[in-house]
Amino acid sequence: MEVRGTRTTTRTWRRARGRTADRPNRKRRGPPFPSRARRRHDDDAPADPGHTPDVANNNTKRRRSMLLGSGLAFTCPCCGSGGRSERTGGRLYDRYLASALSQDAMASYEKSIEPMKRRLFGGLAGSPNEELTIVELGVGAAPNARYYCDARRGKGDCIVAVDKNQELLNSAASEFDSRGVEKLELLEADVADTGLPSAFADAVVGTLLLCSVRSQDQVLREIRRILKPGGKYYFVEHVAAPSGTPLRTAQDLLSPLQRVVAGGCNLNRNTEVSIAAAFEDGDVTSYRYDVLPGEILFDNGFSLKSEGDGLGLLAPHISGEATAGRCVLTRCLAEAKV
């Protein structure tokens, strides 16, 4: 327990250990977590305005973005900390990723994607419920903390930050602490096998996560397992460009190199299909768009202003929220609050 000024911060650090198939109960340290919750229907997802698309103009913008920013993926390896399944790495590689994923290194990306993240996390930040359990997978240096922690200060939430990189967990701890998080658990674990209890979290956050894991399906099954019925999974992912486009061809050619320099990150995954399949019994609200210089451009022609320089090969993105289906068994677990 650390006492800082007039605020008490409870912080727990642990590593996931090997588990048998029946997942035996394990003693937990740190603050107690809420065991009962009620579901809240959240209609705060951003509307997708119905504008008539200007296909020719949109394609021109996308081609220009690819030419201007095609090197971004290699100068900014912004993915791959949580699963890091493609490389075993080591201490030096951990430090390399920690530097590449630091707040300063990610500033350009965050500036480009900020309008969508603010809309995505608006429902979580504005939830009136208290004492939420929020798990962030592949937390990195905690760039998402500012989008929901500030608004939820004093509500007694417990944040569980999961990452395989100890250097990044140290950075995340500092960021969460600066945002007033009073209950924080740092878990050094693979995102596909966290060791957390089933039906544990009211919300799971994962951004730039599914591009770098060995098996998207395995990670999504883990997310479903730790979510309470009615719990929400908030995601932001870069994805493959449409087949047959010049950008997709470039992604296919350069993805092997990207996996080496960016912690196993793949440029050409159809992640939205995997998420939809994992939450087939629930509900998925997803938006597809391209992050271009000065704007975020949706497929229907609607755009949002952005202060970023565009993301080149990483321009195609999806973001949204997926809600876990309700329990249909005779003995149902507590439902999520969010």
Secondary structure, 3 states (H helix, E strand, C coil): CEEECCEEEEEEEEECCCCCCCCCCCCCCCCCCCCCCCCCCCCCCCCCCCCCCCHHHHHHHHHHHHHHHCCHHHHCCCCCCCCCCCCCCCHHHHHHHHHHCCCCCCHHHHHHHHHHHHHHCHHHHCCCCCCCEEEEECCCCCCCHHHHCCCCCCCCCEEEEEECCHHHHHHHHHHHHHCCCCEEEEEECCCCCCCCCCCCEEEEEEECCCCCCCCHHHHHHHHHHHEEEEEEEEEEEECCCCCCCHHHHHHHHHHHHHHHHCCCCCCCCCHHHHHHHHCCCCEEEEEEEEEEEEEEEECCCCEEEEEEECCHHHCEEEEEEEECCCCCCCCCCCCCCC
